Amino acid sequence: MDHVLTLIAPEAGALDDSMLGRVRSALLELGADLLSPSWLSPARAVDLPFTLLSADQAVAAAKRELAPHPVDVIAQPVRDRRKALLLADMDSTMVTGETLDELADFAGLKERIAAITARSMNGEIDFKDALRERVGLLRGLSADMLEETWRRVVFTPGGSSLIATMKANGAYTVLVSGGFDFFTGRVRAHCGFDADFSNRFEIEEGRLTGRVIDPILDRDAKLKTLIETAAARAIPLSRTMTVGDGANDLDMIRAAGLGVAFHAKPVVAGKASARIDHGDLRSLLYIQGYNDSEIIGD
């Protein structure tokens, strides 16, 4: 079999044999040749190897049969399924919120800055311009508020398991963010990433100056980081995975062997080769064919 269809529910018990049976029947009606399903996580995640059908056809058929159940559906080639390099976004991916928006709350500007963030992540305005504008509004804010913001950070479930499991199987993991190094360094340490790349605030006399130190890490830099890291480690792009949610992630998502739109903005979700709309970051392990016995951590 040259392809595999993976069905992933957000929690155990949400996926059953009858749902899988409907998907199997739909694929058979389209002319697919199937092998027996393989459960990666009981009643939560299952693989269905297939051939004689395109990935897009398989995904569309499965989604029709599973609607309106909250099940993520991914189809991909079996070859190079387990990835040797992961690049992950930070805000709204590895952590649940936007760190810059939370920092702005201490200046009484959260709603104003969050609105600019949303437009940037939806691809409506240039990322660099939006970043400079948002940071400019924070001029004079005490740098102590960075630590206060860090205390609010909530990690996305499954993130530490994703990194630990991939690293245990020889993968190299990179956190690449349009956010700031104060936060990416801590997220890297908490989750166990091998490296992190991000932007830097200019701080003078204990306060933000309202300027970002050049160069700004944007969508072009994320793509460049993917290509250069893969080349440096002699990893073909077919064995790379990227994950993110916003427009500044789109180039690296489209260039990777498997790019995952994670609870993403519509501009990203519609163009990614895989999307997770319901599950947590553990889903990225199921996509690669890891089963529960192989996954490290909760």
Secondary structure as UniProt FT lines:
FT   STRAND          3..8
FT   TURN            12..13
FT   HELIX           17..29
FT   TURN            30..31
FT   STRAND          33..34
FT   STRAND          38..41
FT   TURN            42..44
FT   STRAND          45..51
FT   HELIX           55..66
FT   TURN            67..68
FT   STRAND          72..77
FT   TURN            79..80
FT   STRAND          85..88
FT   TURN            92..94
FT   HELIX           99..105
FT   TURN            106..108
FT   HELIX           110..121
FT   TURN            122..123
FT   HELIX           127..136
FT   TURN            137..140
FT   HELIX           144..150
FT   TURN            151..152
FT   TURN            157..158
FT   HELIX           159..168
FT   TURN            169..170
FT   STRAND          172..180
FT   HELIX           181..191
FT   STRAND          195..204
FT   TURN            205..206
FT   STRAND          207..213
FT   HELIX           219..232
FT   TURN            233..234
FT   HELIX           237..239
FT   STRAND          240..244
FT   HELIX           247..249
FT   HELIX           250..255
FT   STRAND          258..262
FT   HELIX           266..269
FT   TURN            270..271
FT   STRAND          274..276
FT   TURN            281..282
FT   HELIX           283..287
FT   TURN            288..289
FT   HELIX           292..294
//
